[in-house]
Amino acid sequence: MSDIQLERKVVWLAALIQLANVLDFMIILPLGPDLTTSIGIPSSRMGLLGGIYTFAAAISAIVMAPYLDRFDRKRAVLFFLAGLAVSTYLCSFAYDTYSMLAARTLAGIFGGPVTALSLSMVVDVVPISRRARSIAIVSSAFTVSSVFGIPFALKLAGLMDWTMPFIVIGIFSGIVCIAIYFLLPSMTGHIDENTDKTKKVPILPMVKKPIIRTSYIMASLQSFAQFMLFAGSINYFIFNLGFDREGLDEIYFVGGSLSFIAMMLTGRIVDKYGSRLLSFIITVFYVCVLADGYLHQPFMSVPFIFCSFMLCAAMIGVVTSSIASEAPDEQERAAYMSVQSTCRHLAAGAGGIVATAILSTNPDGSLNNIHILAYLTILCIASLPVLIFMLRNMLDRKSLA
């Protein structure tokens, strides 16, 4: 098998892994009303059901980080993805809040390392010259899930019952496992047979490296900022700006479709021209959208604000992910990605907590203090080009050493 054929196979299998993982992560909140009416889970507990997966994934990823690089990538990803498939299927047997919490916790335990392993597979086989567009393909799982996966799952729940989305996602994850078993070759190139170093990657010495710390700060700031503002955005658009709720499906579809196209283009641009100038251009547009959309009565329409928000978030995500993938050494990639996954999950959870603490709701459903979240988000987003510039300089020095 040629290197190009192997790259394509690994990239698309990694994208399917991410799609299964993202669908499992995202489906719980849209199903909230069905879970409330069918098995009596209070609406006030929906945030807990979403958050328990995030924190379980974060803890699992950090616990497994020292060990993932000692195993064949194929065997490791099969184990954790099969666990995710089974735990997602078990969600369909939940009968109250606590049984669902247990199933979601189990899913998070398996889901955390899966993210790290799928990205490590891509970094292992794709050279830097083509890596950004490959990461864009893998990262597009979130967009595909938003545009097609979640609406389809909700349609299934409406036609049958709330258990069907969990059953179908579990089956889909199982099918991806079968595809990996038959199509993915053994991946042990990251293992140094002459030493014992990969039996347990020391996490603390790795995190102490300035290049690693910088990449983690960059990833954490991005996740924190985006989840913090997005937590209240839909209610803000509907109750503060008067957007028709019936139009949400359309703007999700348009925004997701545009984001998918933009991610593919961003990957190619980064591969060809680098990340410094592009990150600055994206950030300027991003800040302008946030400033007009959230700091006063906007001049732009709600669909334009929402789609631009999704577009900028997707594009800056490709830039940061591609440059961060160059930070670890070969023998510590899965450990690095696992800790990065932990940082992203914890930052996203922290963003949600901050949003909950700052926002307040009026009797008519409108939100107060959304502008404070916008200022914090703008501050975080504006710092990303600086961190990207610093990280690029560190990587250049590393390559010359």
Disulfide bonds with the S-S distance in Angstrom:
none
